C-alpha cells in the first residue's frame, strides 16, 4: 500500500513528513512526499493534475502543517477529494493544539507525534480493519466523533529511523507545478537537524506550554543519543555531500548535559567537521559548553532574549530573566572571536508600552559589538497564553499566524491599530548586523538618549501625524528591496562613495 504525505508549510524543509515517511517505509509501505512550500495564501494557478497523478489509487493521504498552512491544507484536501476516495488525515502542531477547529474539514486528525499513529492507520486500512479506536487519532464517521486519548510514548526516540532523504519519490512545488526533488532543492547552508524533542521552558508565546498540559506523561525534553545524532548527520553528509553546514534545531541545545555536549563536540569535529549553528536560552547558558562547541566548528549561536523589558519578559512572556543576566551572557559571548552571536527578539507586541519598547532599545545599545539582531513578529498560536490575552483584548489576529520577518512587520505597522508605532518601527529597523556605528539600518546616533527623548515628544504630541507617515513609509518598505534598488540604479563606485560619506559624517559626530 502507498501513502502520500503532503506538507503545506512555507518552509521546504518538511522534516515532519520525512520522519513519517521513513517509519512507514520501515514497516513495509511505499510513500510519496509532496512539499508544497509557498509564501502565498493559496495555491492560485497551481496545476492540480500533477498532484492528482501522484495521489492516484492511494488509500491514505496525510497532510502536515503549522497554523499558517491550515487554509492551504484544506484547499489541497478539497481539490483532491473530487478525484480520489482516499482517507485524509491532518497532523502537525496546529492539529495537536486545535483539533476541534479542523473537525469540519477533516475526517481524521492526528494529535501529538504521528510516526506510530500513521503506521497503525496504514496497517488497518491495508487490511480493511476498523481504525476509529487508534490512540492519538480523532475520527469522524457516520456523524459520530471519536476522540481517542493519546497513549504514553512507549518508543525510544533512537528506535525511529532517520528521516526519509531519498529524493526518488519526493516532489516540490515550483512555478505552479510539481517537479521531482533534486539536489538543487536542498538547503545546503544550515541544513536543519534535530538532536532532541521538547523544551524545558514555559514561555507564554510558545506552544510547549499547551503540549505539556495535554501530554503530561511525556518527558519535557527527550534527547536522541549522541551516537544516533552523529550517525544521522553522517547519513546526511553521505546522501547530500553538497551540504556545507548544519542548524542543530533543538529548542535549546544546552538542555543537553555537559558530558553529552563534550562527547558530541569531540565526535562532531572528528566525524562531521562542518560549521554549525545552535539555539540557546538564558537559563541553560554555560560558557564552558560554548568553548567545546566552538572548537567543534560552531560559527553561529542564536540566543533567545525576546524583549529588553523585564516587565514584558516577566509579566507577558512568563520568562523570569533579568536584564543583568542577559548582559552578562552577551559579554561572555563577545569573548569568543570568529563567532557572531545572533540575538533573537520578538517585535510588534501590541501589549508593550512605550517604556517597554525603549527598554529594549536601551538594552541592545549595551550589547558589545559585533552582533546580529533577529526581530521576529509576535504570533498568536492556538493554545498559547499570549493568544488568550489577544482574544480578551479583541485584537486583529489575521496577520499573526506565524513568526515572520521585517517585511511582514511593515505590514503590521501599516494595517493594525498598534500604539507607539514610531518605537516599533525603530526596533524593526534595528534588525540586522550591528557594529560600533550602527545597529541594523539605524545609525547609533539616531537612538541616542537625546534622540529617544525627541521621539517621545513626537509620540505624545504628534502621534496621529507620525502614525500616518509611518504607514506610508511602511508601505514603501513592504514593496521595495532598497539594496536591490541601489544596485540597479547606482554604480558600485557611487554606492562606495555614499557609504564613505555616511561613515565620515557619523565618525565626526561621534568624535565630537
Residue, then its C-alpha position, 0 to 999 in steps of 0.5 A: x500500500x502507498x501513502x502520500x504525505x503532503x506538507x503545506x508549510x512555507x518552509x521546504x524543509x518538511x522534516x515532519x513528513x520525512x520522519x513519517x515517511x521513513x517509519x512507514x517505509x520501515x514497516x513495509x509501505x511505499x510513500x510519496x512526499x509532496x512539499x508544497x512550500x509557498x509564501x502565498x495564501x493559496x495555491x492560485x494557478x497551481x496545476x492540480x493534475x500533477x498532484x492528482x497523478x501522484x495521489x492516484x489509487x492511494x488509500x491514505x493521504x496525510x497532510x502536515x502543517x503549522x497554523x499558517x498552512x491550515x487554509x492551504x491544507x484544506x484547499x489541497x484536501x478539497x481539490x483532491x477529494x473530487x478525484x480520489x476516495x482516499x482517507x485524509x488525515x491532518x497532523x502537525x502542531x496546529x492539529x495537536x493544539x486545535x483539533x476541534x477547529x479542523x473537525x469540519x474539514x477533516x475526517x481524521x486528525x492526528x494529535x501529538x507525534x504521528x510516526x506510530x499513529x500513521x503506521x497503525x492507520x496504514x496497517x488497518x486500512x491495508x487490511x480493511x480493519x476498523x481504525x476509529x479506536x487508534x490512540x492519538x487519532x480523532x475520527x469522524x464517521x457516520x456523524x459520530x466523533x471519536x476522540x481517542x486519548x493519546x497513549x504514553x510514548x512507549x518508543x525510544x526516540x533512537x528506535x525511529x529511523x532517520x528521516x526519509x532523504x531519498x529524493x526518488x519519490x519526493x516532489x516540490x512545488x515550483x512555478x505552479x507545478x510539481x517537479x521531482x526533488x533534486x539536489x538543487x532543492x536542498x538547503x545546503x547552508x544550515x541544513x536543519x537537524x534535530x538532536x532532541x524533542x521538547x523544551x524545558x521552558x514555559x514561555x507564554x508565546x510558545x506552544x510547549x506550554x499547551x503540549x505539556x498540559x495535554x501530554x503530561x506523561x511525556x518527558x519535557x525534553x527527550x534527547x536522541x543519543x549522541x551516537x544516533x545524532x552523529x550517525x544521522x548527520x553522517x547519513x546526511x553528509x553521505x546522501x547530500x555531500x553538497x551540504x556545507x553546514x548544519x542548524x542543530x534545531x533543538x529548542x535549546x541545545x544546552x538542555x543537553x548535559x555537559x558530558x553529552x555536549x563534550x562527547x558530541x563536540x569531540x565526535x562532531x569535529x572528528x566525524x562531521x567537521x562542518x560549521x554549525x549553528x545552535x539555539x540557546x536560552x538564558x537559563x541553560x547558558x554555560x560558557x564552558x559548553x560554548x568553548x567545546x562547541x566552538x572548537x567543534x566548528x560552531x560559527x553561529x549561536x542564536x540566543x533567545x532574549x525576546x524583549x529588553x523589558x523585564x516587565x514584558x519578559x516577566x509579566x507577558x512572556x512568563x520568562x523570569x530573566x533579568x536584564x543583568x543576566x542577559x548582559x552578562x551572557x552577551x559579554x561572555x559571548x563577545x569573548x569568543x572571536x570568529x563567532x557572531x552571536x545572533x540575538x533573537x527578539x520578538x517585535x510588534x507586541x501590541x501589549x508593550x508600552x512605550x517604556x517597554x519598547x525603549x527598554x529594549x532599545x536601551x538594552x541592545x545599545x549595551x550589547x558589545x559589538x559585533x552582533x546580529x539582531x533577529x526581530x521576529x513578529x509576535x504570533x498568536x498560536x492556538x493554545x498559547x497564553x499570549x493568544x488568550x490575552x489577544x482574544x480578551x483584548x479583541x485584537x486583529x489576529x489575521x496577520x499573526x499566524x506565524x513568526x515572520x520577518x521585517x517585511x511582514x512587520x511593515x505590514x503590521x505597522x501599516x494595517x493594525x491599530x498598534x500604539x507607539x508605532x514610531x518605537x516599533x518601527x525603530x526596533x524593526x529597523x534595528x534588525x540586522x548586523x550591528x557594529x560600533x556605528x550602527x545597529x541594523x539600518x539605524x545609525x547609533x546616533x539616531x537612538x541616542x538618549x537625546x534622540x529617544x527623548x525627541x521621539x517621545x515628544x513626537x509620540x505624545x504630541x504628534x502621534x496621529x501625524x507620525x502614525x500616518x507617515x509611518x504607514x506610508x513609509x511602511x508601505x514603501x518598505x513592504x514593496x521595495x528591496x532598497x539594496x536591490x534598488x541601489x544596485x540597479x540604479x547606482x554604480x558600485x563606485x557611487x554606492x562606495x562613495x555614499x557609504x564613505x560619506x555616511x561613515x565620515x559624517x557619523x565618525x565626526x559626530x561621534x568624535x565630537 
